[in-house]
Amino acid sequence: MNTSKEISFKGKIEIIGINPYVKVPEKVLQQIFRQSGKETSPIRIMGTVNGNPYKQGLVLYRNLWRLYINTTMLKKSPERIGEVIEITIQFDPEAKPTHDCPEFTKALKANKKASEVFDSLNKSTQQEIVRYLTKLKTQESLDKNIPRAIDFLLGKVRFVGRQLPPVD
């Protein structure tokens, strides 16, 4: 569905917490939704900020679509709150690399409850778990961590710095 065409707009840098961002105008959003074929967060985008290229995710947070402006996109962006910047934006059709861990998939198939919990997690948490497992360097580490991941999903242990509530 990619009919990507670069869209230009100006935006004022605002901040939420420690994160500088620019509100994306509704007219621009509608074009990005058409380009991407979806209206759910995140949407992979690319473009320029003050002429410098970027690749980023467009995210919906607290009912507002935001383009977060990090320091690789715009030097000293946290110090530039209130500045109006020139932005081009378009859908990025290149899929972000996904990770796959066949051993973990097999373990999920063997444990229906853990699989249900995994499926109920948001995509970023799912990706965080799988990414952690795929980056392990030895089979021994993988063999040790897959049961920990399953126990985490069952609410028994901490994993990737998180604790889920116990599963009934």
FIGU-233022 format. One record per residue: residue number from 1; chain; x, y, z of N, C-alpha, C in turn. Coordinates in pm, 1 decimal. Layout:
% FIGU-233022
+-----+-------+----------+----------+----------+----------+----------+----------+----------+----------+----------+
:  nr : kette :      n_x :      n_y :      n_z :     ca_x :     ca_y :     ca_z :      c_x :      c_y :      c_z :
+-----+-------+----------+----------+----------+----------+----------+----------+----------+----------+----------+
: NUM :     A :        X :        Y :        Z :        X :        Y :        Z :        X :        Y :        Z :
...
+-----+-------+----------+----------+----------+----------+----------+----------+----------+----------+----------+
***
This chain:
% FIGU-233022
+-----+-------+----------+----------+----------+----------+----------+----------+----------+----------+----------+
:  nr : kette :      n_x :      n_y :      n_z :     ca_x :     ca_y :     ca_z :      c_x :      c_y :      c_z :
+-----+-------+----------+----------+----------+----------+----------+----------+----------+----------+----------+
:   1 :     A :     81.7 :   -119.2 :      0.0 :      0.0 :      0.0 :      0.0 :     85.8 :    125.2 :      0.0 :
:   2 :     A :    215.0 :    113.0 :    -16.0 :    304.4 :    226.5 :     -5.0 :    294.5 :    317.4 :   -127.2 :
:   3 :     A :    239.6 :    434.5 :   -105.2 :    240.7 :    540.3 :   -205.1 :    309.8 :    659.6 :   -141.2 :
:   4 :     A :    427.3 :    632.7 :    -86.6 :    498.4 :    732.6 :     -6.9 :    537.6 :    853.8 :    -87.7 :
:   5 :     A :    501.4 :    965.6 :    -35.9 :    543.0 :   1093.5 :    -90.3 :    580.9 :   1179.8 :     29.3 :
:   6 :     A :    695.1 :   1244.9 :     17.9 :    743.0 :   1326.8 :    128.5 :    646.9 :   1442.9 :    154.4 :
:   7 :     A :    617.0 :   1465.9 :    281.7 :    526.7 :   1572.6 :    324.2 :    608.6 :   1669.1 :    409.5 :
:   8 :     A :    593.4 :   1797.7 :    387.2 :    668.4 :   1897.6 :    464.3 :    575.4 :   1972.0 :    558.9 :
:   9 :     A :    627.7 :   2001.9 :    677.6 :    556.1 :   2087.9 :    771.0 :    656.2 :   2148.1 :    868.7 :
:  10 :     A :    613.1 :   2250.9 :    940.4 :    694.6 :   2310.3 :   1045.6 :    632.3 :   2272.0 :   1178.2 :
:  11 :     A :    718.1 :   2248.2 :   1277.1 :    668.5 :   2210.9 :   1408.3 :    750.5 :   2273.1 :   1518.2 :
:  12 :     A :    683.2 :   2302.4 :   1627.0 :    748.4 :   2360.7 :   1743.3 :    791.0 :   2248.0 :   1836.5 :
:  13 :     A :    917.1 :   2249.7 :   1878.6 :    966.7 :   2146.3 :   1969.5 :    906.2 :   2169.3 :   2107.6 :
:  14 :     A :    841.2 :   2064.4 :   2158.3 :    785.0 :   2064.8 :   2292.2 :    853.4 :   1952.9 :   2369.2 :
:  15 :     A :    818.3 :   1936.5 :   2495.1 :    882.6 :   1832.0 :   2575.0 :    780.0 :   1764.2 :   2664.5 :
:  16 :     A :    795.4 :   1633.5 :   2678.4 :    718.3 :   1557.2 :   2775.2 :    819.9 :   1475.7 :   2854.3 :
:  17 :     A :    823.3 :   1497.6 :   2984.0 :    928.3 :   1436.1 :   3064.8 :   1062.0 :   1493.0 :   3020.9 :
:  18 :     A :   1148.3 :   1405.3 :   2971.2 :   1278.4 :   1450.2 :   2919.2 :   1285.5 :   1438.0 :   2767.2 :
:  19 :     A :   1171.1 :   1407.4 :   2703.6 :   1169.1 :   1374.5 :   2561.2 :   1115.7 :   1488.7 :   2475.3 :
:  20 :     A :   1202.9 :   1552.3 :   2396.2 :   1156.8 :   1653.8 :   2301.6 :   1075.7 :   1588.6 :   2189.2 :
:  21 :     A :    971.1 :   1656.8 :   2144.4 :    888.0 :   1604.0 :   2036.4 :    821.3 :   1718.3 :   1961.3 :
:  22 :     A :    766.3 :   1682.1 :   1846.3 :    686.5 :   1775.3 :   1766.8 :    551.4 :   1709.0 :   1743.4 :
:  23 :     A :    444.2 :   1785.5 :   1761.0 :    310.0 :   1735.8 :   1728.7 :    300.8 :   1722.6 :   1576.9 :
:  24 :     A :    238.6 :   1615.8 :   1531.9 :    221.5 :   1595.9 :   1388.5 :     80.7 :   1643.8 :   1352.0 :
:  25 :     A :     70.3 :   1738.6 :   1259.8 :    -61.1 :   1792.0 :   1222.6 :   -153.5 :   1683.2 :   1166.9 :
:  26 :     A :   -282.3 :   1697.9 :   1192.5 :   -382.8 :   1599.4 :   1150.7 :   -377.6 :   1573.2 :    999.8 :
:  27 :     A :   -362.3 :   1676.0 :    921.2 :   -355.9 :   1660.5 :    775.3 :   -236.6 :   1572.3 :    735.2 :
:  28 :     A :   -123.5 :   1591.7 :    801.4 :     -3.5 :   1510.8 :    774.7 :    -27.8 :   1367.3 :    820.1 :
:  29 :     A :    -87.0 :   1351.3 :    938.5 :   -117.2 :   1216.9 :    989.3 :   -202.2 :   1137.5 :    891.6 :
:  30 :     A :   -304.9 :   1200.5 :    839.0 :   -394.6 :   1130.2 :    746.0 :   -318.0 :   1079.5 :    623.8 :
:  31 :     A :   -222.7 :   1157.8 :    575.9 :   -141.8 :   1114.7 :    461.2 :    -50.5 :    998.4 :    500.2 :
:  32 :     A :      8.9 :   1003.7 :    621.1 :     93.7 :    894.5 :    668.6 :     10.7 :    768.0 :    686.8 :
:  33 :     A :   -109.9 :    780.6 :    741.0 :   -198.1 :    664.2 :    757.9 :   -226.7 :    599.6 :    622.3 :
:  34 :     A :   -254.2 :    683.1 :    521.7 :   -279.5 :    629.4 :    387.2 :   -155.2 :    560.5 :    331.6 :
:  35 :     A :    -39.0 :    623.9 :    348.8 :     85.8 :    566.5 :    297.6 :    116.2 :    431.6 :    363.7 :
:  36 :     A :     96.7 :    425.3 :    494.6 :    134.9 :    304.9 :    568.7 :     27.1 :    197.3 :    565.8 :
:  37 :     A :    -96.2 :    237.6 :    539.7 :   -206.0 :    141.8 :    541.6 :   -249.9 :    105.6 :    682.7 :
:  38 :     A :   -212.5 :    189.1 :    781.2 :   -254.6 :    162.6 :    918.7 :   -265.1 :    291.5 :    997.4 :
:  39 :     A :   -339.2 :    282.9 :   1108.5 :   -357.3 :    397.8 :   1197.8 :   -321.3 :    360.2 :   1340.4 :
:  40 :     A :   -233.9 :    260.7 :   1356.2 :   -193.5 :    217.5 :   1488.8 :    -44.6 :    244.4 :   1509.4 :
:  41 :     A :    -10.9 :    273.3 :   1631.8 :    126.5 :    306.1 :   1668.9 :    206.6 :    179.2 :   1692.8 :
:  42 :     A :    334.6 :    178.8 :   1658.2 :    411.8 :    282.4 :   1591.4 :    404.6 :    267.5 :   1440.1 :
:  43 :     A :    436.3 :    373.8 :   1369.5 :    446.3 :    371.2 :   1223.6 :    589.1 :    412.8 :   1188.8 :
:  44 :     A :    656.9 :    330.2 :   1113.2 :    794.0 :    360.7 :   1071.9 :    790.9 :    473.5 :    969.4 :
:  45 :     A :    873.8 :    575.0 :    994.7 :    878.9 :    691.0 :    906.2 :   1023.6 :    729.3 :    879.4 :
:  46 :     A :   1040.0 :    815.5 :    780.1 :   1171.0 :    871.9 :    750.1 :   1148.1 :   1010.8 :    693.0 :
:  47 :     A :   1255.2 :   1087.8 :    688.1 :   1243.7 :   1223.2 :    634.9 :   1364.6 :   1304.0 :    672.7 :
:  48 :     A :   1342.3 :   1434.7 :    693.7 :   1450.8 :   1523.2 :    735.0 :   1401.6 :   1616.4 :    845.8 :
:  49 :     A :   1495.0 :   1656.8 :    930.5 :   1472.8 :   1762.1 :   1029.8 :   1577.2 :   1868.8 :   1000.5 :
:  50 :     A :   1528.6 :   1986.4 :    962.7 :   1618.5 :   2095.9 :    922.3 :   1720.8 :   2047.9 :    819.5 :
:  51 :     A :   1675.4 :   1961.5 :    728.2 :   1759.6 :   1912.8 :    619.8 :   1842.1 :   1789.0 :    651.0 :
:  52 :     A :   1845.8 :   1744.7 :    775.8 :   1922.6 :   1626.2 :    814.1 :   1833.2 :   1502.6 :    812.7 :
:  53 :     A :   1874.6 :   1395.4 :    745.2 :   1790.0 :   1276.9 :    733.4 :   1774.2 :   1201.3 :    866.2 :
:  54 :     A :   1658.9 :   1135.3 :    880.9 :   1632.4 :   1051.4 :    997.3 :   1544.1 :    934.5 :    956.5 :
:  55 :     A :   1545.0 :    832.2 :   1038.9 :   1449.8 :    721.6 :   1035.0 :   1401.6 :    707.6 :   1177.7 :
:  56 :     A :   1272.0 :    691.3 :   1195.8 :   1215.0 :    699.8 :   1329.1 :   1081.5 :    628.1 :   1331.8 :
:  57 :     A :   1027.6 :    613.7 :   1448.8 :    892.1 :    563.5 :   1464.4 :    801.4 :    678.2 :   1504.4 :
:  58 :     A :    687.9 :    687.3 :   1440.8 :    586.2 :    785.3 :   1477.8 :    497.3 :    714.7 :   1579.3 :
:  59 :     A :    478.9 :    774.1 :   1697.9 :    406.7 :    703.9 :   1803.7 :    290.1 :    784.7 :   1858.0 :
:  60 :     A :    188.4 :    710.8 :   1900.0 :     72.3 :    767.8 :   1966.4 :     94.7 :    752.4 :   2115.6 :
:  61 :     A :     97.8 :    863.3 :   2188.9 :    118.3 :    859.5 :   2333.1 :     28.2 :    963.2 :   2397.0 :
:  62 :     A :    -52.0 :    919.2 :   2492.0 :   -149.0 :   1006.4 :   2558.5 :   -237.4 :   1078.5 :   2457.7 :
:  63 :     A :   -290.1 :   1000.3 :   2364.6 :   -384.1 :   1048.7 :   2262.7 :   -327.9 :   1155.7 :   2169.5 :
:  64 :     A :   -194.6 :   1160.1 :   2155.6 :   -133.6 :   1257.4 :   2066.3 :    -22.8 :   1188.7 :   1987.0 :
:  65 :     A :    -30.3 :   1200.6 :   1854.1 :     75.7 :   1146.4 :   1769.0 :    195.7 :   1238.3 :   1778.7 :
:  66 :     A :    311.0 :   1179.4 :   1812.6 :    431.3 :   1258.1 :   1834.9 :    547.0 :   1207.1 :   1749.0 :
:  67 :     A :    624.3 :   1301.0 :   1700.5 :    751.8 :   1270.3 :   1637.4 :    856.8 :   1313.3 :   1738.8 :
:  68 :     A :    915.5 :   1213.6 :   1807.2 :   1018.5 :   1244.6 :   1906.2 :   1144.1 :   1290.0 :   1834.0 :
:  69 :     A :   1203.9 :   1395.8 :   1884.2 :   1321.4 :   1457.2 :   1822.8 :   1441.5 :   1426.4 :   1912.4 :
:  70 :     A :   1519.1 :   1325.6 :   1871.0 :   1634.5 :   1288.9 :   1953.4 :   1759.6 :   1362.9 :   1905.6 :
:  71 :     A :   1868.0 :   1346.0 :   1979.9 :   1989.4 :   1422.2 :   1950.4 :   2060.4 :   1378.1 :   1822.9 :
:  72 :     A :   2028.3 :   1258.1 :   1772.2 :   2086.6 :   1220.9 :   1643.1 :   2011.9 :   1290.6 :   1528.8 :
:  73 :     A :   1886.5 :   1325.5 :   1552.3 :   1808.4 :   1396.7 :   1451.0 :   1839.4 :   1546.8 :   1451.5 :
:  74 :     A :   1861.3 :   1599.8 :   1573.3 :   1882.2 :   1743.1 :   1589.2 :   1972.3 :   1763.2 :   1710.9 :
:  75 :     A :   2093.0 :   1810.8 :   1685.2 :   2188.5 :   1829.2 :   1795.1 :   2129.6 :   1917.5 :   1904.8 :
:  76 :     A :   2156.3 :   1877.1 :   2028.7 :   2111.1 :   1949.9 :   2148.3 :   1960.2 :   1972.0 :   2149.5 :
:  77 :     A :   1884.1 :   1874.7 :   2097.8 :   1738.4 :   1891.5 :   2090.9 :   1673.5 :   1919.9 :   2226.6 :
:  78 :     A :   1719.1 :   1861.0 :   2339.0 :   1654.5 :   1894.8 :   2466.3 :   1671.4 :   2041.7 :   2506.2 :
:  79 :     A :   1771.8 :   2107.4 :   2450.2 :   1796.2 :   2248.3 :   2482.8 :   1723.1 :   2341.8 :   2386.2 :
:  80 :     A :   1648.5 :   2284.8 :   2291.8 :   1589.3 :   2366.5 :   2186.3 :   1436.6 :   2373.3 :   2195.2 :
:  81 :     A :   1383.2 :   2352.2 :   2315.0 :   1239.1 :   2355.9 :   2335.6 :   1186.9 :   2494.2 :   2294.7 :
:  82 :     A :   1077.8 :   2494.0 :   2219.3 :   1019.4 :   2619.3 :   2172.1 :   1063.2 :   2657.7 :   2031.8 :
:  83 :     A :   1172.2 :   2598.4 :   1983.8 :   1222.5 :   2628.5 :   1849.4 :   1129.3 :   2565.8 :   1744.8 :
:  84 :     A :   1107.5 :   2637.1 :   1635.8 :   1028.8 :   2584.6 :   1524.3 :   1126.1 :   2524.5 :   1423.0 :
:  85 :     A :   1101.1 :   2399.8 :   1384.9 :   1191.1 :   2330.5 :   1293.3 :   1116.1 :   2289.3 :   1167.1 :
:  86 :     A :   1193.4 :   2268.0 :   1061.4 :   1138.4 :   2223.5 :    933.0 :   1149.9 :   2072.2 :    925.6 :
:  87 :     A :   1038.5 :   2007.9 :    893.9 :   1033.2 :   1861.5 :    894.6 :    976.8 :   1811.7 :    762.8 :
:  88 :     A :   1039.6 :   1708.0 :    709.0 :    975.9 :   1631.0 :    602.9 :    952.4 :   1493.0 :    660.8 :
:  89 :     A :    847.3 :   1429.1 :    614.5 :    808.3 :   1300.6 :    670.9 :    740.3 :   1217.3 :    563.6 :
:  90 :     A :    764.5 :   1088.7 :    568.5 :    691.8 :    995.2 :    483.6 :    703.2 :    856.6 :    545.1 :
:  91 :     A :    613.5 :    769.1 :    509.1 :    616.8 :    631.2 :    555.8 :    744.8 :    565.1 :    508.5 :
:  92 :     A :    807.7 :    487.3 :    597.4 :    928.3 :    411.8 :    563.3 :    887.2 :    267.4 :    535.4 :
:  93 :     A :    886.2 :    227.4 :    409.6 :    838.6 :     92.7 :    376.4 :    934.4 :    -18.9 :    416.6 :
:  94 :     A :   1058.5 :     15.8 :    450.8 :   1152.9 :    -87.3 :    493.7 :   1115.7 :   -133.1 :    633.4 :
:  95 :     A :   1084.4 :   -260.7 :    644.9 :   1046.0 :   -314.3 :    775.4 :   1165.1 :   -312.8 :    869.5 :
:  96 :     A :   1138.5 :   -279.6 :    993.8 :   1242.2 :   -287.7 :   1095.8 :   1276.1 :   -434.7 :   1113.7 :
:  97 :     A :   1403.7 :   -467.7 :   1131.0 :   1437.8 :   -608.6 :   1142.5 :   1365.9 :   -674.5 :   1260.2 :
:  98 :     A :   1311.8 :   -791.4 :   1234.9 :   1248.3 :   -866.4 :   1342.2 :   1339.7 :   -980.2 :   1381.5 :
:  99 :     A :   1328.6 :  -1019.2 :   1503.1 :   1410.5 :  -1127.6 :   1554.4 :   1321.6 :  -1249.7 :   1571.7 :
: 100 :     A :   1379.1 :  -1365.4 :   1554.3 :   1304.7 :  -1488.7 :   1570.8 :   1391.1 :  -1584.1 :   1652.3 :
: 101 :     A :   1327.8 :  -1653.3 :   1743.5 :   1397.6 :  -1751.0 :   1826.5 :   1315.4 :  -1879.8 :   1821.9 :
: 102 :     A :   1348.5 :  -1971.6 :   1730.5 :   1269.5 :  -2093.7 :   1714.8 :   1256.2 :  -2175.1 :   1843.8 :
: 103 :     A :   1361.1 :  -2177.8 :   1926.2 :   1353.6 :  -2253.6 :   2051.5 :   1248.9 :  -2193.6 :   2145.6 :
: 104 :     A :   1239.8 :  -2060.3 :   2149.3 :   1141.6 :  -1993.5 :   2233.6 :   1000.6 :  -2017.6 :   2178.7 :
: 105 :     A :    985.6 :  -2011.2 :   2047.3 :    855.6 :  -2039.4 :   1985.2 :    809.3 :  -2179.9 :   2021.9 :
: 106 :     A :    900.7 :  -2275.6 :   2018.1 :    868.7 :  -2414.7 :   2054.4 :    827.8 :  -2423.2 :   2202.0 :
: 107 :     A :    899.0 :  -2352.5 :   2289.1 :    866.1 :  -2353.0 :   2432.0 :    728.8 :  -2291.1 :   2456.7 :
: 108 :     A :    694.9 :  -2186.5 :   2382.1 :    562.1 :  -2125.8 :   2396.3 :    452.3 :  -2221.9 :   2351.6 :
: 109 :     A :    477.6 :  -2294.7 :   2243.2 :    378.5 :  -2392.0 :   2195.9 :    356.1 :  -2502.1 :   2298.1 :
: 110 :     A :    459.2 :  -2533.3 :   2375.3 :    449.7 :  -2640.0 :   2476.2 :    382.9 :  -2591.5 :   2605.0 :
: 111 :     A :    365.9 :  -2460.5 :   2621.5 :    306.0 :  -2407.1 :   2744.1 :    197.8 :  -2306.9 :   2706.4 :
: 112 :     A :     75.1 :  -2354.9 :   2702.9 :    -37.7 :  -2274.1 :   2655.2 :    -56.0 :  -2146.6 :   2738.0 :
: 113 :     A :    -44.0 :  -2157.4 :   2870.1 :    -64.5 :  -2041.1 :   2957.0 :     40.7 :  -1933.3 :   2928.8 :
: 114 :     A :    168.4 :  -1975.2 :   2918.1 :    275.2 :  -1879.5 :   2888.7 :    252.9 :  -1815.6 :   2751.6 :
: 115 :     A :    207.9 :  -1895.3 :   2656.2 :    180.8 :  -1844.6 :   2521.7 :     69.8 :  -1739.9 :   2523.9 :
: 116 :     A :    -33.6 :  -1765.6 :   2602.1 :   -144.5 :  -1669.6 :   2613.2 :    -96.1 :  -1538.0 :   2674.1 :
: 117 :     A :    -12.9 :  -1547.8 :   2778.3 :     40.1 :  -1426.9 :   2841.1 :    128.3 :  -1351.1 :   2741.4 :
: 118 :     A :    215.8 :  -1423.5 :   2671.6 :    304.0 :  -1360.4 :   2572.7 :    220.6 :  -1286.8 :   2467.6 :
: 119 :     A :    115.3 :  -1352.9 :   2417.6 :     30.4 :  -1290.6 :   2315.3 :    -41.8 :  -1166.7 :   2367.7 :
: 120 :     A :    -64.7 :  -1160.0 :   2499.5 :   -134.8 :  -1045.2 :   2557.1 :    -42.4 :   -926.3 :   2582.8 :
: 121 :     A :     89.6 :   -948.7 :   2578.1 :    184.6 :   -839.8 :   2600.6 :    185.4 :   -744.4 :   2481.8 :
: 122 :     A :    223.7 :   -619.6 :   2507.3 :    235.8 :   -527.3 :   2394.5 :    353.9 :   -569.9 :   2307.4 :
: 123 :     A :    351.4 :   -526.8 :   2183.0 :    451.9 :   -570.6 :   2085.0 :    594.4 :   -537.3 :   2128.3 :
: 124 :     A :    613.8 :   -422.0 :   2189.3 :    750.5 :   -385.8 :   2226.1 :    804.5 :   -477.5 :   2335.6 :
: 125 :     A :    720.5 :   -519.7 :   2429.7 :    765.7 :   -612.5 :   2533.2 :    792.7 :   -749.6 :   2473.1 :
: 126 :     A :    707.1 :   -793.8 :   2381.7 :    732.4 :   -920.4 :   2311.7 :    867.3 :   -915.2 :   2240.3 :
: 127 :     A :    891.1 :   -807.0 :   2167.7 :   1015.8 :   -791.6 :   2092.4 :   1135.8 :   -785.3 :   2185.1 :
: 128 :     A :   1119.3 :   -721.6 :   2300.6 :   1228.3 :   -711.3 :   2397.0 :   1270.5 :   -850.0 :   2446.0 :
: 129 :     A :   1174.5 :   -935.9 :   2474.5 :   1203.5 :  -1072.3 :   2520.6 :   1274.6 :  -1150.9 :   2411.5 :
: 130 :     A :   1218.6 :  -1148.9 :   2291.1 :   1275.8 :  -1225.9 :   2180.3 :   1414.0 :  -1171.8 :   2143.2 :
: 131 :     A :   1427.2 :  -1039.6 :   2140.9 :   1556.8 :   -979.0 :   2108.7 :   1662.3 :  -1022.1 :   2211.2 :
: 132 :     A :   1625.9 :  -1023.3 :   2339.1 :   1719.7 :  -1065.9 :   2443.3 :   1765.7 :  -1209.0 :   2416.1 :
: 133 :     A :   1671.3 :  -1296.9 :   2387.3 :   1705.3 :  -1437.6 :   2364.3 :   1791.3 :  -1455.2 :   2239.3 :
: 134 :     A :   1760.5 :  -1384.0 :   2134.0 :   1836.5 :  -1401.9 :   2008.8 :   1977.9 :  -1346.5 :   2017.6 :
: 135 :     A :   2002.6 :  -1257.2 :   2112.0 :   2136.9 :  -1199.1 :   2124.9 :   2227.2 :  -1278.9 :   2217.8 :
: 136 :     A :   2174.6 :  -1384.3 :   2279.7 :   2259.6 :  -1468.1 :   2364.2 :   2364.3 :  -1536.6 :   2277.5 :
: 137 :     A :   2485.2 :  -1549.3 :   2329.3 :   2596.6 :  -1594.8 :   2246.9 :   2615.6 :  -1746.5 :   2243.7 :
: 138 :     A :   2565.9 :  -1817.0 :   2344.7 :   2588.5 :  -1962.2 :   2347.2 :   2457.0 :  -2037.2 :   2359.9 :
: 139 :     A :   2457.3 :  -2159.2 :   2313.0 :   2340.1 :  -2245.2 :   2326.9 :   2311.1 :  -2270.2 :   2474.7 :
: 140 :     A :   2415.2 :  -2281.1 :   2554.7 :   2398.5 :  -2302.4 :   2698.8 :   2320.2 :  -2186.7 :   2762.1 :
: 141 :     A :   2354.7 :  -2063.4 :   2725.4 :   2282.2 :  -1946.2 :   2776.3 :   2136.8 :  -1947.3 :   2730.3 :
: 142 :     A :   2116.0 :  -1984.4 :   2606.2 :   1980.0 :  -1991.1 :   2553.3 :   1899.6 :  -2098.3 :   2627.1 :
: 143 :     A :   1960.3 :  -2215.6 :   2647.9 :   1892.7 :  -2325.0 :   2718.0 :   1857.1 :  -2285.7 :   2861.4 :
: 144 :     A :   1938.4 :  -2201.9 :   2922.7 :   1912.8 :  -2156.6 :   3059.9 :   1804.8 :  -2047.7 :   3062.9 :
: 145 :     A :   1803.5 :  -1960.6 :   2962.4 :   1715.1 :  -1844.3 :   2964.9 :   1575.3 :  -1868.7 :   2909.3 :
: 146 :     A :   1556.9 :  -1966.2 :   2823.6 :   1421.5 :  -1993.2 :   2773.5 :   1328.6 :  -2036.3 :   2888.2 :
: 147 :     A :   1369.4 :  -2128.7 :   2976.1 :   1282.3 :  -2160.9 :   3090.9 :   1257.6 :  -2038.5 :   3181.1 :
: 148 :     A :   1357.8 :  -1952.1 :   3194.7 :   1338.1 :  -1829.2 :   3273.3 :   1235.1 :  -1738.7 :   3206.5 :
: 149 :     A :   1239.4 :  -1730.3 :   3074.3 :   1141.5 :  -1648.8 :   3002.1 :   1000.7 :  -1705.2 :   3021.8 :
: 150 :     A :    988.4 :  -1834.7 :   3015.9 :    856.9 :  -1898.9 :   3037.2 :    809.6 :  -1872.3 :   3180.6 :
: 151 :     A :    899.9 :  -1889.7 :   3279.4 :    864.2 :  -1862.7 :   3419.5 :    825.9 :  -1716.2 :   3439.2 :
: 152 :     A :    894.3 :  -1627.1 :   3368.1 :    859.3 :  -1485.0 :   3372.7 :    715.8 :  -1464.6 :   3325.0 :
: 153 :     A :    681.8 :  -1528.3 :   3213.3 :    546.6 :  -1514.6 :   3158.6 :    441.5 :  -1572.1 :   3254.0 :
: 154 :     A :    482.7 :  -1667.2 :   3335.8 :    392.2 :  -1726.9 :   3434.6 :    393.0 :  -1649.4 :   3566.7 :
: 155 :     A :    466.4 :  -1537.6 :   3570.5 :    467.7 :  -1451.8 :   3688.8 :    553.7 :  -1502.6 :   3802.4 :
: 156 :     A :    647.5 :  -1592.0 :   3772.9 :    728.0 :  -1654.4 :   3878.5 :    861.9 :  -1585.7 :   3903.9 :
: 157 :     A :    921.8 :  -1526.0 :   3802.8 :   1054.9 :  -1465.7 :   3816.8 :   1062.6 :  -1334.8 :   3739.3 :
: 158 :     A :   1167.3 :  -1256.8 :   3770.2 :   1197.8 :  -1137.3 :   3691.5 :   1274.6 :  -1181.7 :   3566.9 :
: 159 :     A :   1255.4 :  -1106.9 :   3460.0 :   1327.0 :  -1136.2 :   3335.9 :   1335.3 :  -1007.0 :   3257.4 :
: 160 :     A :   1443.0 :   -982.4 :   3188.8 :   1471.1 :   -858.0 :   3115.5 :   1434.0 :   -735.7 :   3199.5 :
: 161 :     A :   1466.7 :   -744.9 :   3329.2 :   1444.0 :   -632.3 :   3419.2 :   1299.7 :   -605.6 :   3453.6 :
: 162 :     A :   1214.8 :   -703.0 :   3431.0 :   1071.0 :   -682.8 :   3456.7 :   1017.1 :   -792.2 :   3547.3 :
: 163 :     A :    901.7 :   -762.4 :   3607.5 :    829.0 :   -861.0 :   3686.1 :    683.2 :   -853.1 :   3645.3 :
: 164 :     A :    626.3 :   -965.5 :   3604.3 :    483.5 :   -970.2 :   3573.5 :    409.3 :  -1016.1 :   3698.9 :
: 165 :     A :    281.9 :   -978.9 :   3712.2 :    206.0 :  -1031.9 :   3825.5 :    186.0 :  -1183.2 :   3808.3 :
: 166 :     A :    169.3 :  -1255.0 :   3919.6 :    147.7 :  -1400.3 :   3909.3 :     25.1 :  -1433.1 :   3823.8 :
: 167 :     A :     35.3 :  -1543.4 :   3750.8 :    -74.0 :  -1591.0 :   3664.7 :   -156.1 :  -1690.5 :   3743.1 :
: 168 :     A :   -288.1 :  -1678.8 :   3735.6 :   -375.7 :  -1774.2 :   3805.7 :   -375.4 :  -1909.5 :   3740.3 :
+-----+-------+----------+----------+----------+----------+----------+----------+----------+----------+----------+
***
